[in-house]
Amino acid sequence: MVSMVSPIFEMSPGSESVLVSWINKRSGVVLRSRELTVIIDPVGVDATDFKRADIVLITHEHPGHFSSLLVSRIRAIFKSKILAPRPVIEKLLGRVPEKYLMTISSGLTLEFNGVEIFVEKSNHMSLEPVSLIVRFRNGVTVFHTSDSLPFPDMRNLGKRFDLDVVFCTVGIAPQASYESGVKIAKLTKPKVAIPYHTNTRESINIFVKRLFEEKLNGRDLEIFEVFEYKKENYQ
């Protein structure tokens, strides 16, 4: 595996913005504000690819989303807090000191340095999957849907949180496609919908085209590309 350094660590987020980068073909994501760097589902990269990792969030135990070795290495370098569902935490016991581990489940709300993390359900076939809403201190709110298929309560989440960025699964996962991703965007109505969890450029392109037809805003990212989201640009 060739080690790559994400450009997201070469940039400084503004006080009113959040930097976003997609880091693999699944749901690996880096979110950075001035206060906090959040890593979600890191797989297929090296721990030294990161320059900071305050919080590591894992959505479920599938190998495309979780590597116990990689998570333990990230924690060792950055003293990161690891938040994950019970089946993931059980696999980390003995590798990561328990004081760095926190078990999460749907309905839980946490706060770290003024950044709120809301743990929500995930419509995916795994043991105890979760999706994650991260609301940064500047108000920018990101919904990481893991590799969830759409579910009705996504509409309520969209209204409740007035979502800025939503990551939408458009492939690989069972029954997932660009159409299921479009349905997630239509339910949540974010300012920007970003396709991920796919190994084809075609699914991304069709997703963005379909969003345009639905009068929704889509943004495609290459792996390791950085998107700086500013609320003022989407009023």
N, C-alpha and C positions, 0 to 999 in steps of 0.2 A: 504494500500500500504506500503510495506516495503521499508524504505529509504536505498539507497545504495550510497556509495561514489565511484565515478569512479577512478580507479587507475591512470588515466591520470593526476590527480592533485597531485599525489605523486611522479611524475617524472619531471625532468627538461629537456626541449628540448635543444639540442645542437645548436650552432650558425648556422650550415648548415642543420639542420633538422626541421621537423614539426611533432608533435605528433597528432595522429588521433584516435578517439574512436567513435564507434557506440553505442548509448545509449538507443535505444528502437527498436520495431519491424517495425517502419516506417522509416522516414528519419532524425531522431534525431542524430546529429553529434556534436562532440566537436573537434575543431582544435586549437592547441597551438603552437606558436613559442615563442621565447624569448621576442618579442615585444608585442604580442597581443594574447588574448584568444577569440575565436569566437565560439558562440553557435548557432546552426542552428536547427530550428523546435523542440524545447524541449517539449516533452509531456510524461506523464507517469513517471515522476521523481519528486523530491521535490526540491525547490529552494536551500535548504541547502545541496543538493548533490554536488553543485558546490562550488569551492573555489575561483573562479575568473570568471568574465564574462564581458569583455570589450564591446563586440558587440553582440547583439542578432539579428539574421536574421530569418525572417519568410517568407516562400515561398508562402503560400496561406492560406485561411481561414478555410479549412476543419479541423474538431476536432482532427484528427489523427496527425495534424501538428501544431495546434495552440490552446493554452489555455490562455485566457485573464487573468485569475487569476494567473496562474503560471508565465507568462511573467511579470505581475505587481509586483509579489513578488521578482523575480530575479532583476528587476530594483531597487526596494526599497533597497535591500541588497547591490548591487554592483554598483549602479548608472550607469547602462549599457545604452548605446545608442541602441534604438530599431529601426531596419530598416525593413520595410514591405510594401507590396502593399496596396493601398488605402482601400479595404474592411477590411483588418486587422486593419489598423490604426484607422478606424472609430469605431471599437469595443473596442479600447483601450482608446479612448478619455473619460476623466472623471476618469479613473483608473490610468493613467500614465500622469505626467505633460508633456505638449506639447513640452517643450524644449528638452525632451529626445526622441521624436518621429521624424522619418523621413520617408516620403513616397517614395517608390522606384518603378521603372517600367523598362521594357526592354529597353536597350540602355544606361542606366545611368552608369557612372563610378565614384567611390568615393575613397578617400584615408584616412586612419587612421593610424597615427604613422608609415608611410612608407609602410603600407600594402594596396594594391589596391583591390577593390571589383568591379567586372564587373557584372552588372545585365543583364541577358539574358532571352530569351523567354522560356516557358515551354509548352510542348504539353500534356496538362492535362485538364480535364473537371472541371474547377473551374472559379471563376469570373475574376481575373487578375493574374494568376499564373506566377511566375518567377523561373528561375534557377540561380545559382550563381557561379561565378568563383572568387576564392580568390588567389591572388598572393602575397606571403609573401616577406619580404625584402630580404631574402636570395635566392629568385628566385623560390622556391618551389610553384607550382601552382596546386590548387585543384578545380575540377569541381563537384559541388553538383547539381545533375540534378533534385532535388526534386523528384516527382514521375512521371516525364515526360516519355512519350513514345519517341522512336527515331524520329528525324526529320532531313531533309537533311542538314540543316545548321550546324548540329553538326560536320560534316566533316570539314567545314571551321573553326569552333571554335578550333578543334583539331590542325589544321595546324597553326592557328594564335597564339595560346598560348603555343604550345608544352607542352601539359598537363602532369603533373607528376602522379596525382591520380584522378581517376574519380569514383564517386559513381553511380552505375547502379541499377535501380529498377528491381527486378526480381519476384515480386508478389504483391498480394493484390489489387493494383490499377487496374481500368478497362483496360482490354486487355493486361496487363503487365504479363510477364512470363520470365523465364530464357532466352528464345530466343530473346525477345525484349531487355533484358539486354545485351546479347551478341552483338546484332546489334549496341547498343550504344557504346560498347567498340570497335567494328570494325570501326565505323565512327570516333571516337575521337582518337583512337590509343594512349592511355596513357601508361606511363611506368608501372603503376599498376592499374588494374580495381578491385574495391571492390563491391561485391553485398550487397544490403540492401533492405529495404521495402519488407519484407517477414516474414511469421510466420512459415516457414518450413525449416528444415535443408536440405531437399532433393533438393529444388530449388537452394540453395547456392552451394551444391556439384555438381549438374549438370552444373551450370553456370561456375564454375571453370574448370571442365572437358572439357567443350566446348571451353573455351578460350585456353586451352592447345592444343586442336585440331586445333585451328586457329593460333597457334604460338603467342599467346598473353599472357601476364602475369596477372594472377588473384590472389587475396589474400582474403581469407575468414576470417571474424572476428566474434568471439563470442561477444555478447552484453557486453559492458564495457571493452573488451580487448583493449589494446593499441598497435598501430602500429607506429613505428618511421620510417618515410620516410627520407632517405638520398639520395640525387642525385648521390653521388659517387658510390652507390651500384647498380645503374641502368644505367650506362653509356654504 
